[in-house]
Amino acid sequence: MLAARTGTMGNKNAEEVLKLRKQSVHSLGSRERPLKSSSENGKESRARAGQPQQHAWRLALLRELEMNWYLRVCELSHEYTIAYTTGMPHRNLGKSGLRVSCLGLGTWVTFGGQISDEVAEQLMTIAYESGVNLFDTAEVYAAGKAEVILGNILKKKGWRRSSLVITTKLYWGGKAETERGLSRKHIIEEIVRAMTHVINQGMAMYWGTSRWSAMEIMEAYSVARQFNMIPPVCEQAEYHLFQREKVEVQLPELYHKIGVGAMTWSPLACGIISGKYGNGVPESSRAALKCYQWLKEKIISEEGRKQQVKLKDLSPIAERLGCTLPQLAVAWCLRNEGVSSVLLGSSNPEQLIENLGAIQVLPKMTSHIVNEIDNILGNKPYTKKDYRS
């Protein structure tokens, strides 16, 4: 963290560094404001509606000033930063200070199962060199093999650990009753206390939830505040063209109330949106695996056939934007500013490169395009309030 740095940097001493930093933040935080007149006071209530936007703008400006200060002190340029060289946008994970790439790489089904270790290394290398700093796994993925493979690759590549954000999940850990769940025996104690202990011991930096209800997340936050413990910073939730309610209605309220962000998974609905199931279930696809019979049944169901029709109606929009349907689907997820990061799952390098290309489509996701997509889907969730900041 910048505030923790001491000593000298570049050719400047500590006093010069501190002076530069004070100058960079001064213009934002210490401007003198004239007294308001009575007529101006009358407009104050109307101006409050724009306060969330102003707050977001101030945070973005402060972040830019801090970055400019750091680069100036280190005698570097913006061209030095990963975000500039790769074009990968980064967002805060909820209201925490942790910056994550807006696209991450997941390991569900693939690592230790559907793909070889060599392909897994190729995928991680492509992702890392494209600016991805977030890699997600879980102890249950491939019975623990996914975590091992990911760790071995990181060790082999020698990437700076400080440049990476690794997330894992606990619950379905083993066959014995004491090896799964969220008890102290498994992760040291009841959830909030356990996670606070894990963070205090330096085993993790943050903790979040996965597939929890809004009520459960709010309860965890309340317990953390009541007993002076550490609350969750994010929720991992399924989010794609056909699954919208939780991320678009429930999580925005939690974000504005307690700062919990959204890390979403399955942007292609387990491959349904990829277009590969338009004419049945290919033998090489995930739905053809024995353990994914439920996915096959979902695809061939009446609802699944309706979804395929909607995907065909979306294809002209993708063609108009000069992208593929999967790229459009991932960009559609990213257009939601409440989403901190979208986790991609890929079984080959070509697929990953294609999905990473969604970054180039994101600027084209105008309100007109989004409305056009909503009209085709016909599933935009109803909300009484607009929680967008």
C-alpha positions as CSV (number, residue, x, y, z in Angstrom):
1,M,0.0,0.0,0.0
2,L,1.2,3.5,-0.8
3,A,0.6,4.8,2.7
4,A,3.0,2.1,4.1
5,R,6.0,3.1,2.1
6,T,9.0,4.7,3.8
7,G,12.5,5.6,2.9
8,T,13.5,6.8,-0.6
9,M,12.0,6.1,-4.0
10,G,13.9,6.8,-7.2
11,N,16.1,9.9,-6.8
12,K,13.8,11.6,-4.3
13,N,14.0,11.6,-0.5
14,A,11.1,10.9,1.9
15,E,10.3,14.6,2.4
16,E,9.9,15.2,-1.4
17,V,7.8,12.1,-1.7
18,L,5.4,13.3,1.1
19,K,5.3,16.8,-0.4
20,L,4.3,15.4,-3.8
21,R,1.6,13.3,-2.4
22,K,0.1,16.1,-0.4
23,Q,0.1,18.3,-3.5
24,S,-1.6,15.5,-5.6
25,V,-4.5,15.1,-3.1
26,H,-4.8,18.8,-2.1
27,S,-6.8,19.9,-5.1
28,L,-9.5,17.2,-4.3
29,G,-9.9,17.4,-0.6
30,S,-9.0,20.9,0.6
31,R,-10.7,23.4,-1.8
32,E,-12.2,26.4,-0.1
33,R,-15.9,26.6,-0.7
34,P,-17.9,29.9,-0.7
35,L,-20.9,30.3,1.7
36,K,-24.2,29.4,0.2
37,S,-26.9,32.0,-0.4
38,S,-30.5,31.4,0.6
39,S,-31.4,30.6,-3.0
40,E,-28.7,28.1,-3.2
41,N,-29.9,26.4,0.0
42,G,-33.2,25.9,-1.6
43,K,-31.6,23.8,-4.3
44,E,-29.7,21.6,-1.9
45,S,-32.4,19.0,-1.5
46,R,-32.5,18.5,-5.3
47,A,-28.8,18.3,-5.5
48,R,-28.7,15.4,-3.0
49,A,-30.0,13.1,-5.7
50,G,-26.7,13.4,-7.5
51,Q,-24.5,12.8,-4.4
52,P,-23.9,9.1,-5.2
53,Q,-22.6,10.0,-8.6
54,Q,-20.4,12.8,-7.1
55,H,-19.1,10.4,-4.5
56,A,-18.1,7.8,-7.2
57,W,-16.5,10.5,-9.2
58,R,-14.5,11.7,-6.3
59,L,-13.3,8.2,-5.5
60,A,-12.3,7.7,-9.2
61,L,-10.4,11.0,-9.2
62,L,-8.7,10.3,-5.9
63,R,-7.6,6.9,-7.3
64,E,-6.2,8.6,-10.4
65,L,-4.3,11.2,-8.4
66,E,-2.8,8.5,-6.2
67,M,-1.7,6.6,-9.3
68,N,-0.2,9.7,-10.9
69,W,1.6,10.5,-7.7
70,Y,3.0,7.0,-7.5
71,L,4.2,6.9,-11.1
72,R,5.8,10.4,-10.7
73,V,7.6,9.4,-7.6
74,C,8.9,6.1,-9.2
75,E,9.8,8.1,-12.4
76,L,7.5,5.8,-14.4
77,S,4.7,6.5,-16.9
78,H,1.2,5.1,-17.5
79,E,2.6,2.9,-20.2
80,Y,4.2,0.9,-17.3
81,T,1.0,-0.2,-15.7
82,I,-0.6,-3.6,-16.5
83,A,-4.0,-2.0,-17.1
84,Y,-2.5,0.2,-19.8
85,T,-0.4,-2.4,-21.6
86,T,-3.1,-5.1,-21.6
87,G,-6.3,-3.0,-21.9
88,M,-7.8,-5.0,-19.0
89,P,-10.0,-2.8,-16.8
90,H,-9.8,-3.3,-13.0
91,R,-12.6,-2.6,-10.5
92,N,-12.8,-2.6,-6.7
93,L,-14.1,-5.7,-5.1
94,G,-17.2,-4.3,-3.5
95,K,-16.3,-1.3,-1.4
96,S,-13.0,-2.8,-0.4
97,G,-9.7,-1.5,-1.6
98,L,-8.9,-4.7,-3.4
99,R,-8.5,-4.1,-7.2
100,V,-9.4,-7.1,-9.4
101,S,-9.4,-7.5,-13.2
102,C,-13.0,-7.3,-14.5
103,L,-12.4,-10.7,-16.0
104,G,-11.1,-13.6,-14.0
105,L,-10.3,-17.3,-14.7
106,G,-12.3,-20.0,-13.0
107,T,-11.2,-23.7,-12.7
108,W,-14.5,-25.5,-12.2
109,V,-14.8,-28.7,-14.2
110,T,-11.7,-27.9,-16.3
111,F,-8.6,-28.0,-14.0
112,G,-8.0,-31.6,-12.9
113,G,-10.9,-32.9,-14.9
114,Q,-11.8,-31.8,-18.4
115,I,-8.3,-30.6,-19.4
116,S,-4.7,-31.7,-19.0
117,D,-2.2,-29.9,-16.7
118,E,-0.5,-28.6,-19.8
119,V,-3.6,-26.9,-21.2
120,A,-4.3,-25.5,-17.7
121,E,-0.9,-23.8,-17.8
122,Q,-1.6,-22.5,-21.2
123,L,-4.9,-21.0,-20.1
124,M,-3.4,-19.4,-17.0
125,T,-0.5,-17.9,-19.1
126,I,-2.9,-16.4,-21.6
127,A,-5.1,-15.0,-18.9
128,Y,-2.2,-13.5,-16.9
129,E,-0.5,-12.0,-20.0
130,S,-3.9,-10.5,-20.9
131,G,-4.1,-8.6,-17.6
132,V,-6.1,-11.1,-15.6
133,N,-5.1,-11.0,-11.9
134,L,-8.0,-13.0,-10.5
135,F,-7.9,-16.8,-10.4
136,D,-10.7,-18.7,-8.7
137,T,-10.8,-22.3,-7.5
138,A,-12.4,-24.4,-4.6
139,E,-11.4,-27.3,-2.5
140,V,-14.1,-29.4,-4.0
141,Y,-13.1,-28.9,-7.6
142,A,-11.8,-32.2,-8.9
143,A,-11.6,-33.4,-5.3
144,G,-8.9,-30.9,-4.5
145,K,-6.8,-31.4,-7.6
146,A,-7.8,-28.0,-9.1
147,E,-6.2,-26.2,-6.2
148,V,-3.0,-28.3,-6.4
149,I,-2.7,-27.7,-10.2
150,L,-3.3,-24.0,-9.9
151,G,-0.6,-23.8,-7.1
152,N,1.9,-25.8,-9.1
153,I,1.5,-23.6,-12.1
154,L,1.9,-20.4,-10.1
155,K,5.1,-21.9,-8.5
156,K,6.4,-22.9,-12.0
157,K,5.7,-19.5,-13.6
158,G,7.3,-17.5,-10.8
159,W,4.8,-14.7,-11.1
160,R,4.9,-12.1,-8.3
161,R,2.4,-13.2,-5.6
162,S,1.5,-9.6,-5.0
163,S,0.3,-9.3,-8.5
164,L,-2.3,-12.0,-8.1
165,V,-5.7,-12.5,-6.4
166,I,-6.4,-16.1,-5.6
167,T,-9.9,-17.1,-4.4
168,T,-11.0,-20.5,-3.1
169,K,-14.1,-21.8,-1.5
170,L,-14.9,-24.1,1.4
171,Y,-17.7,-26.5,2.2
172,W,-17.6,-29.7,0.3
173,G,-14.1,-30.7,1.4
174,G,-14.1,-34.4,2.0
175,K,-16.0,-37.6,2.5
176,A,-16.1,-37.6,6.3
177,E,-18.7,-35.6,8.2
178,T,-15.9,-33.5,9.8
179,E,-14.3,-32.7,6.5
180,R,-17.1,-30.7,5.0
181,G,-19.4,-27.8,5.9
182,L,-18.5,-24.6,7.7
183,S,-17.9,-25.7,11.2
184,R,-14.8,-24.9,13.3
185,K,-13.6,-28.4,12.8
186,H,-13.4,-27.7,9.1
187,I,-12.4,-24.1,8.9
188,I,-11.8,-23.5,12.6
189,E,-15.2,-22.1,13.8
190,E,-18.5,-20.7,12.9
191,I,-18.3,-18.8,9.7
192,V,-17.7,-15.2,10.6
193,R,-15.5,-15.9,13.6
194,A,-13.6,-18.5,11.5
195,M,-13.0,-16.1,8.6
196,T,-11.9,-13.4,11.0
197,H,-9.4,-15.8,12.5
198,V,-8.1,-16.9,9.1
199,I,-7.5,-13.3,8.1
200,N,-5.9,-12.3,11.4
201,Q,-3.6,-15.3,11.0
202,G,-2.5,-14.0,7.6
203,M,-3.9,-17.1,5.7
204,A,-6.2,-14.8,3.7
205,M,-6.7,-11.1,3.1
206,Y,-10.5,-11.0,2.5
207,W,-13.4,-13.3,2.7
208,G,-16.7,-13.5,0.8
209,T,-19.7,-15.8,0.3
210,S,-20.8,-18.0,-2.6
211,R,-24.5,-18.8,-3.4
212,W,-25.7,-17.2,-0.1
213,S,-29.0,-15.4,0.1
214,A,-29.2,-11.7,0.7
215,M,-30.6,-12.4,4.2
216,E,-27.7,-14.7,5.1
217,I,-25.1,-12.2,3.9
218,M,-26.8,-9.4,5.9
219,E,-26.8,-11.7,9.0
220,A,-23.1,-12.4,8.6
221,Y,-22.5,-8.6,8.3
222,S,-24.5,-7.9,11.4
223,V,-22.7,-10.6,13.5
224,A,-19.4,-9.2,12.3
225,R,-20.3,-5.7,13.4
226,Q,-21.8,-6.8,16.7
227,F,-18.7,-8.7,17.8
228,N,-16.1,-6.5,16.2
229,M,-15.1,-9.1,13.5
230,I,-14.5,-8.9,9.8
231,P,-17.5,-8.9,7.4
232,P,-17.6,-10.4,3.9
233,V,-16.6,-8.2,1.0
234,C,-18.3,-10.1,-1.9
235,E,-20.8,-12.7,-3.0
236,Q,-20.1,-15.1,-5.8
237,A,-23.3,-15.5,-7.8
238,E,-24.5,-17.0,-11.1
239,Y,-25.2,-14.3,-13.6
240,H,-25.9,-14.5,-17.3
241,L,-28.6,-13.6,-19.9
242,F,-31.0,-16.1,-18.4
243,Q,-30.2,-15.6,-14.7
244,R,-30.6,-12.0,-13.5
245,E,-32.7,-11.5,-10.4
246,K,-30.1,-11.9,-7.6
247,V,-27.3,-9.8,-9.2
248,E,-29.6,-7.0,-10.6
249,V,-32.0,-6.7,-7.7
250,Q,-30.7,-8.1,-4.4
251,L,-26.9,-7.5,-4.6
252,P,-27.1,-3.8,-5.5
253,E,-29.0,-3.1,-2.3
254,L,-26.4,-5.0,-0.3
255,Y,-23.6,-3.1,-2.1
256,H,-25.0,0.3,-1.1
257,K,-25.9,-0.8,2.4
258,I,-22.9,-2.8,3.5
259,G,-20.4,-2.6,0.6
260,V,-20.7,-6.2,-0.6
261,G,-19.6,-6.6,-4.2
262,A,-20.5,-9.2,-6.9
263,M,-18.1,-11.7,-8.4
264,T,-20.2,-13.5,-11.0
265,W,-19.7,-16.9,-12.6
266,S,-21.1,-18.9,-15.6
267,P,-21.5,-15.9,-18.0
268,L,-22.3,-18.4,-20.8
269,A,-24.7,-20.4,-18.6
270,C,-22.5,-23.6,-18.6
271,G,-21.9,-23.2,-22.3
272,I,-25.6,-22.8,-23.3
273,I,-25.0,-19.3,-24.6
274,S,-21.9,-20.4,-26.6
275,G,-24.1,-21.6,-29.4
276,K,-22.6,-25.1,-29.3
277,Y,-26.0,-26.6,-28.3
278,G,-28.1,-25.1,-31.1
279,N,-28.3,-28.5,-32.8
280,G,-28.1,-30.9,-29.9
281,V,-25.4,-32.0,-27.5
282,P,-22.0,-32.5,-29.0
283,E,-20.0,-35.5,-27.6
284,S,-17.1,-33.3,-26.6
285,S,-19.2,-30.8,-24.7
286,R,-19.7,-30.5,-20.9
287,A,-23.3,-31.5,-21.2
288,A,-22.2,-34.9,-22.6
289,L,-20.3,-35.8,-19.4
290,K,-22.0,-38.3,-17.1
291,C,-22.0,-36.0,-14.1
292,Y,-23.7,-33.3,-16.1
293,Q,-26.9,-35.1,-17.0
294,W,-28.8,-32.3,-15.4
295,L,-27.3,-29.8,-17.9
296,K,-28.2,-32.0,-20.8
297,E,-31.8,-32.3,-19.6
298,K,-31.9,-28.5,-19.2
299,I,-30.8,-28.0,-22.7
300,I,-33.3,-30.3,-24.4
301,S,-36.2,-29.2,-22.2
302,E,-38.9,-26.9,-23.5
303,E,-37.3,-23.9,-21.7
304,G,-34.0,-24.8,-23.1
305,R,-35.4,-24.8,-26.7
306,K,-36.9,-21.3,-26.0
307,Q,-33.5,-20.1,-24.9
308,Q,-31.9,-21.3,-28.1
309,V,-34.5,-19.3,-30.1
310,K,-33.7,-16.2,-28.1
311,L,-30.0,-16.7,-28.7
312,K,-30.6,-16.9,-32.5
313,D,-32.5,-13.5,-32.2
314,L,-29.4,-12.0,-30.4
315,S,-27.0,-13.1,-33.1
316,P,-27.8,-10.1,-35.4
317,I,-26.8,-7.8,-32.6
318,A,-23.5,-9.5,-32.2
319,E,-22.9,-9.3,-35.9
320,R,-23.7,-5.6,-35.9
321,L,-21.2,-5.0,-33.1
322,G,-18.5,-7.1,-34.9
323,C,-18.3,-9.8,-32.1
324,T,-19.3,-13.4,-31.4
325,L,-22.4,-14.3,-29.3
326,P,-20.2,-15.4,-26.3
327,Q,-18.3,-12.1,-26.4
328,L,-21.7,-10.2,-26.4
329,A,-22.9,-12.3,-23.5
330,V,-19.7,-11.6,-21.4
331,A,-19.8,-7.9,-22.3
332,W,-23.4,-7.8,-21.3
333,C,-22.4,-9.1,-17.8
334,L,-19.6,-6.5,-17.6
335,R,-21.9,-3.6,-18.5
336,N,-23.4,-4.0,-15.0
337,E,-21.1,-1.7,-13.0
338,G,-22.2,-3.5,-9.8
339,V,-20.2,-6.5,-11.0
340,S,-16.7,-6.4,-9.8
341,S,-15.4,-9.3,-11.9
342,V,-16.8,-12.0,-14.2
343,L,-15.2,-15.4,-13.9
344,L,-14.6,-17.2,-17.2
345,G,-14.4,-21.0,-17.6
346,S,-12.5,-22.2,-20.7
347,S,-11.5,-25.7,-21.9
348,N,-9.0,-24.6,-24.6
349,P,-6.9,-21.5,-25.4
350,E,-9.0,-20.5,-28.4
351,Q,-12.1,-20.3,-26.3
352,L,-10.4,-18.2,-23.6
353,I,-8.9,-15.8,-26.1
354,E,-12.4,-15.3,-27.7
355,N,-14.0,-14.6,-24.3
356,L,-11.3,-12.2,-23.3
357,G,-12.2,-10.3,-26.4
358,A,-15.4,-9.2,-24.6
359,I,-13.3,-6.3,-23.2
360,Q,-13.3,-4.7,-26.7
361,V,-17.1,-5.1,-26.9
362,L,-17.8,-3.4,-23.6
363,P,-17.5,0.2,-24.9
364,K,-20.2,-0.7,-27.5
365,M,-22.7,-1.7,-24.9
366,T,-24.8,1.5,-25.1
367,S,-28.2,1.9,-23.4
368,H,-29.8,1.4,-26.8
369,I,-28.1,-2.0,-27.3
370,V,-28.9,-3.1,-23.7
371,N,-32.6,-2.2,-24.2
372,E,-32.6,-4.1,-27.5
373,I,-31.2,-7.2,-25.7
374,D,-33.8,-6.8,-22.9
375,N,-36.6,-6.7,-25.4
376,I,-35.5,-10.0,-26.9
377,L,-34.9,-11.7,-23.6
378,G,-38.1,-10.4,-21.9
379,N,-36.8,-11.2,-18.5
380,K,-35.6,-7.9,-17.0
381,P,-36.3,-8.2,-13.3
382,Y,-38.6,-5.6,-11.7
383,T,-37.1,-3.4,-9.0
384,K,-38.8,-0.6,-7.1
385,K,-35.6,1.3,-6.6
386,D,-32.6,2.3,-8.7
387,Y,-29.5,1.4,-6.8
388,R,-27.0,2.4,-9.4
389,S,-24.4,4.7,-8.1
